[in-house]
Each structure stands twice: as C-alpha cells, then as structure tokens.
Amino acid sequence: MSAVLPGQQVPAQHVNLKLGPGLLQTTGSANGGPPPSASIITTRAGTLNHSANGSKWWVENNSRRYVPAPQEGVIGVVVQKAGEGFRVDIGSAHSASLDGLAFEGATKRNKPNLKIGNIVYARISLAHKDMEPELECFDAQTRKSEGFGELKGGFMVRCSLGMCRQLLDPKHFLLPLLGARFQLETVVGVNGRVWVSAKDAREVIAVSRCIESVDPDGGGMDEADVVNFLKTLGV
C-alpha cells in the first residue's frame, strides 16, 4: 500500500486488469500521432491497493459519500416504485435503478413485490459518472441469487466506508467475536451500511453499537475494548 494524490499515474498492468474506485484508465494521442498505451491515474486521494496477483487495483479512503463502482455489493433502501422496477437509495449522489426482472428466476408474471422502505442487498451492474447506477440481485456469472435480494427483518447500521472494508476482511476481529457470542446474521455492503439480524432486539442493538464504536469515525475501539464494552451492556 502507498499513499496517492489525484492525478498520479499508477503502474497497474495485468492481462485481466480490473480497476476499482479511485482509478481511471485514460488513452490519447499527441499532435495526431499514434495512440500511446493506456495509462492509469488516480482520481482521489487515499491508499493505493491491489490484489495478490495484481489483477485488481483500487484506492481506499475513509469517507461517508459512496461512489458506485461496477461489481460491488451494496445495501440499499427502496425509495420509489418506477414502472417495472424500483429506485433504490444506496448512499451515493444519485439513486440507483433496480429492474423488476433483475432477480433470480424473475419473469414478467413472477416479480418480487418490493415496497418502499424494504432493504435489498444488490450488485452494481453499471456505474458511470454521467448515468445513474444500475443494480442486479444475482451473481453475474451463475445468474443465481448468491445471497443477493431482499433482506427481511433485521436492522441496518450506517458506518464509514473504511469500517465496511475492515468488516469485509476475514482477518478483522469484530464479526468473529460477535458471532461467537450471538446467533448472528450479517450482510456488509461497501457503501457504508451493514445489515444485522439477531435473536432479539437487545442483541441487535449491542451488535450495532459495537460496529459504531469500532468504526474509525466513532472511536476506533480495539478487541479488548469491545469485550469490556459488551460487559457493560450486560450481554
């Protein structure tokens, strides 16, 4: 990892290169000459990251405003029914569109009956600066739901984007710690939202408060702090 500023060139090269948030591929030619090879530049300040094999590159920074990027999993709230689909708030500058057929096994006669206020876990299928984002509730390769779709019951916790990325790291301590104490079900979206379902409301509140307390924007508690915090809650 290394710190970068907007406009810096990134040495990202791979036969199956995929660019995540904060990176842009540019091409161009000078004085009408032959086009040079594509270059990758950063569009925001943060920390440059890449996968182990170098096929995926992205820039991380801790912010509240989510910028949609293709293939990312997000948690959204249905805010409007629009024709044959829905408009969904995903925490970005613009609402996303979700087609009524963008679900596993959905047909014109058999579509999900989502209502305003329902929570969905979806994948961003289209993200462009000049277009509203589009969502799908199935895996792009298998066409199966793979966990995407309506999230029934539970409670949605809002946190920083950095906190969500930490929770998606299998090595992070929080979710395994909470899962050992509670009958817990969680879904983490990269857009600063976590859906939590537990046995009763008291446990849901305890889990939610732990997530907020570990969040770098909310105190940044470590594992020992969380254990002591749970004792004060009596759970």
Secondary structure, 3 states (H helix, E strand, C coil): CEEECCCCEECCCCCCCEECCCEEEECCCCCCCCCCCCEEEECCCEEEEECCCCCEEEEECCCCCCCCCCCCEEEEEEEEEECCEEEEECCCCCCEEEEEEEECCCCCCCCCCCCCCCEEEEEEEEEECCEEEEEEECCCCCCCCCCCEEECCCEEEECCHHHHHHHCCCCCCHHHHHHHHCCCEEEEECCCEEEEECCCHHHHHHHHHHHHHHCCCCCCCCHHHHHHHHHHHCC
